Amino acid sequence: MREVREWTAPALRILRKHRDPVVVQTVRSATAATIAYVIALRLSPEQAPLTAPLTALLVVQVTLYATLTNGFRRVNAVVTGVLLAIAFSLLVGLTWWSLALLLVASLAVGRLVRVEEYVPEVAISAMLVLGVTTVGDTAWARVVETLIGAVVGLGCNLLMAPPVWVEEAGESIDGLARRLRQLMLRMGEEAAGGGPTGRAVERLHEARRLDHDIVEVDAALKQAEDSLRLNPRVRDSLLHRVVLRTGLDTLEICTVVLRVLARSFTDLAKEREPEPLFEDGTGAVLEQLLSEIADAVVSFAVLVTTHLSESAESAEERLATELRTAAGTRDKLAQLLREDAERETRHWQLLGAVLTEVNRILDELDTEHRSRRLLEELDRVSREQRARMPRLTRLRERLGVQEQMWRSRAGFGGRPH
């Protein structure tokens, strides 16, 4: 058995490398640039048509959606710059003041034609074309090379299908949930053990550093959302995007509330020093509650990153059970905190804040609350899509109705796969 694991481990690492975004992007970009250069050598009058591979490099992206949008903007920017250069070369030629006017005009027109991040490319294309001697031939050759690079880049993305990055985004969300869990467990242990003020301050700084983790998870989720758009291999892409996005929003809110809870612990530790942070009984119940909430956070992450219906149902049942258990422990804690506040009236605000903050986390993780937010977000995104692309929406609805009719006639169920 050990020999099998030793033999399969390198193979699994190689497979993971093949799915790595850097590896995938490198292979696809190099392939697209090489093909574009070979084609441009045959079709362009230039001896070294480097504009074609350059365009292919800039057009090819990790996702199909980014390729389509960037390809259109890239071609638009280059063609706009070439046309401006042709106009300037016919009127004034190349001088220091004509170059200055060309740069100003290119940057201004680039804003008007909405090429977004490719506005500098308008000016770059115009300068390169204006600076050559045979303006007419080189200008149109540059347009041809740009079109070749854009078409090859798009073709490579269609033939070399870009991966769907949902699994990587799910791993990022799961990793964030587990970091939240570890922080909750440490806070619970120190609350029960009466940790010193310095440890409470350390947990506060640790909670603040989770903001950086959220930024990284958000970047991974944006890549996953782009990979789902316009991807023919994915059905119900809108549902996938909304489930992941609302899941990250919930974890972000939990992170913020946990940071506030850490601040309450810090303030309470300063007020009670050198006494323990909580009474023995209260600290033990609080440790138990934070442990139960920590487990529920991980179960929530598993739920939002699970796509198979059977696994999703079991994950939702497990989350609901953990939340019911935590709610019972929360009620015990509320009674103990109330008794502590009656004995120590000067700390009642901080003790009440602790109870309020754990209640907020439980409310965010609640399955009914999640379902309501999910439906609201689906309705909002659907309305925005219908308002932005009414014709495409009507076409999708018509195709969906026709598919349901075909499936019913063929004897299949209506459940999506």
Helices and strands as residue ranges (DSSP letters): H 2-19, H 21-43, H 51-59, H 64-91, H 96-112, G 116-118, H 119-130, H 135-159, H 166-193, H 197-228, H 237-272, H 280-304, H 309-343, G 345-347, H 348-365, H 367-388, H 390-410
